[in-house]
Amino acid sequence: MARLTSFLFVLSLLCFLPLCLCHKSYGGKLSPGFYAHSCPQAVEIVRSAVAKAVARETRMAASLMRLHFHDCFVQGCDGSLLLDSSGKIASEKNSNPNRKSARGFDVIDQIKSQLEKECPGTVSCADVLTLAARDSSVLTGGPSWMVPLGRRDSRSASLSGSNNNIPAPNNTFQTILTKFKRQGLDVTDLVALSGSHTIGFSRCTSFRQRLYNQSGNGRPDMTLEQSFAANLRQRCPRSGGDQNLSVLDKVSAARFDNSYFKNLVENMGLLNSDQVLFSSNEKSRELVKKYAEDQGEFFEQFVESMIKMGNISPLTGSSGEIRKNCRKINS
């Protein structure tokens, strides 16, 4: 009898073991295979739609990656950024970091519409944002990774959280690091994730102070390389032209690579929040140098930090909802 009991116990463990291996969890209850049965085409639907959007406009890759970042830093990765204002909600789209600059919402709408046709009420808007960020990296030459999935969507947004939690282009290094630490991210994550600025553009209003009045004394930022600054002044006058765009990476703005870090070493970072990674802190400076010298090191850490960021306070289980329309909560 004892032998039979022991055999049945071992057999039960062997039966359970494959389930453990197949449902390996990332960040709690998140798993890359979350939609394997409920919506097996989900990942491909997102990838295909993002590919078409980036083919139409390469800049869209940076815009979609930015949406994911700005979503996760407010209430966690819960799709709150996508909600429009309503009687109950003050939209995060109207915050200082997002107003007149956050874009790509129409692409997310298109993806969600396709997913609702394929598998209604199954794939969250928060997961769409996370997948779109990964695909944006791949489509511009950056690294790929298995995206942990299973997030649900929030029923609320936080305008104040968006205004207070997202780092601003003119923040000091310590302020930026504090905002990252608030999300459970460290200085390595800060430097690696800032590397996403190897693609995309920024508005004149986000870097004008560096050109004309960095410290409130009417003088430019002396850490900015002079010839680079002169070129920027042609695109960004002392007044007017707030929406004029300049590339974040002067070498290869459409390709995800490590040239962003090489620019910082040469004092050619566009934003103050970029250049302080090299000029204001010894640990971050060493990381910038390392990634400038070794693109593989950057890619490896970028993947790790993106997964870590994507795991910030996800709603899972019965929390939140699966929105039918990413712009509004279900009625």
Secondary structure in CASP SS format (residue, H / E / C, confidence):
PFRMAT SS
TARGET T0000
AUTHOR 0000-0000-0000
METHOD secondary structure of the structure
MODEL  1
M C 1.00
A H 1.00
R H 1.00
L H 1.00
T H 1.00
S H 1.00
F H 1.00
L H 1.00
F H 1.00
V H 1.00
L H 1.00
S H 1.00
L H 1.00
L H 1.00
C H 1.00
F H 1.00
L H 1.00
P H 1.00
L H 1.00
C H 1.00
L H 1.00
C H 1.00
H C 1.00
K C 1.00
S C 1.00
Y E 1.00
G C 1.00
G C 1.00
K C 1.00
L E 1.00
S E 1.00
P C 1.00
G C 1.00
F C 1.00
Y C 1.00
A C 1.00
H C 1.00
S C 1.00
C C 1.00
P C 1.00
Q C 1.00
A H 1.00
V H 1.00
E H 1.00
I H 1.00
V H 1.00
R H 1.00
S H 1.00
A H 1.00
V H 1.00
A H 1.00
K H 1.00
A H 1.00
V H 1.00
A H 1.00
R H 1.00
E C 1.00
T C 1.00
R C 1.00
M H 1.00
A H 1.00
A H 1.00
S H 1.00
L H 1.00
M H 1.00
R H 1.00
L H 1.00
H H 1.00
F H 1.00
H H 1.00
D H 1.00
C H 1.00
F C 1.00
V C 1.00
Q C 1.00
G C 1.00
C C 1.00
D C 1.00
G C 1.00
S H 1.00
L H 1.00
L H 1.00
L C 1.00
D C 1.00
S C 1.00
S C 1.00
G C 1.00
K C 1.00
I C 1.00
A C 1.00
S C 1.00
E H 1.00
K H 1.00
N H 1.00
S C 1.00
N C 1.00
P C 1.00
N C 1.00
R C 1.00
K C 1.00
S C 1.00
A C 1.00
R C 1.00
G C 1.00
F H 1.00
D H 1.00
V H 1.00
I H 1.00
D H 1.00
Q H 1.00
I H 1.00
K H 1.00
S H 1.00
Q H 1.00
L H 1.00
E H 1.00
K H 1.00
E H 1.00
C C 1.00
P C 1.00
G C 1.00
T C 1.00
V C 1.00
S C 1.00
C H 1.00
A H 1.00
D H 1.00
V H 1.00
L H 1.00
T H 1.00
L H 1.00
A H 1.00
A H 1.00
R H 1.00
D H 1.00
S H 1.00
S H 1.00
V H 1.00
L H 1.00
T C 1.00
G C 1.00
G C 1.00
P C 1.00
S C 1.00
W C 1.00
M C 1.00
V C 1.00
P C 1.00
L E 1.00
G C 1.00
R C 1.00
R E 1.00
D E 1.00
S C 1.00
R C 1.00
S C 1.00
A C 1.00
S C 1.00
L H 1.00
S H 1.00
G H 1.00
S H 1.00
N H 1.00
N H 1.00
N H 1.00
I C 1.00
P C 1.00
A C 1.00
P C 1.00
N C 1.00
N C 1.00
T C 1.00
F H 1.00
Q H 1.00
T H 1.00
I H 1.00
L H 1.00
T H 1.00
K H 1.00
F H 1.00
K H 1.00
R C 1.00
Q C 1.00
G C 1.00
L C 1.00
D C 1.00
V H 1.00
T H 1.00
D H 1.00
L H 1.00
V H 1.00
A H 1.00
L H 1.00
S H 1.00
G H 1.00
S H 1.00
H H 1.00
T H 1.00
I C 1.00
G C 1.00
F E 1.00
S E 1.00
R E 1.00
C H 1.00
T H 1.00
S H 1.00
F H 1.00
R H 1.00
Q H 1.00
R H 1.00
L H 1.00
Y H 1.00
N C 1.00
Q C 1.00
S C 1.00
G C 1.00
N C 1.00
G C 1.00
R C 1.00
P C 1.00
D C 1.00
M C 1.00
T C 1.00
L C 1.00
E C 1.00
Q H 1.00
S H 1.00
F H 1.00
A H 1.00
A H 1.00
N H 1.00
L H 1.00
R H 1.00
Q H 1.00
R H 1.00
C C 1.00
P C 1.00
R C 1.00
S C 1.00
G C 1.00
G C 1.00
D C 1.00
Q C 1.00
N C 1.00
L E 1.00
S E 1.00
V E 1.00
L C 1.00
D C 1.00
K C 1.00
V C 1.00
S C 1.00
A C 1.00
A C 1.00
R C 1.00
F C 1.00
D C 1.00
N C 1.00
S H 1.00
Y H 1.00
F H 1.00
K H 1.00
N H 1.00
L H 1.00
V H 1.00
E C 1.00
N C 1.00
M C 1.00
G C 1.00
L C 1.00
L C 1.00
N H 1.00
S H 1.00
D H 1.00
Q H 1.00
V H 1.00
L H 1.00
F H 1.00
S H 1.00
S C 1.00
N C 1.00
E H 1.00
K H 1.00
S H 1.00
R H 1.00
E H 1.00
L H 1.00
V H 1.00
K H 1.00
K H 1.00
Y H 1.00
A H 1.00
E H 1.00
D C 1.00
Q H 1.00
G H 1.00
E H 1.00
F H 1.00
F H 1.00
E H 1.00
Q H 1.00
F H 1.00
V H 1.00
E H 1.00
S H 1.00
M H 1.00
I H 1.00
K H 1.00
M H 1.00
G H 1.00
N C 1.00
I C 1.00
S C 1.00
P C 1.00
L E 1.00
T C 1.00
G C 1.00
S C 1.00
S C 1.00
G C 1.00
E E 1.00
I C 1.00
R C 1.00
K C 1.00
N E 1.00
C C 1.00
R C 1.00
K E 1.00
I C 1.00
N C 1.00
S C 1.00
END
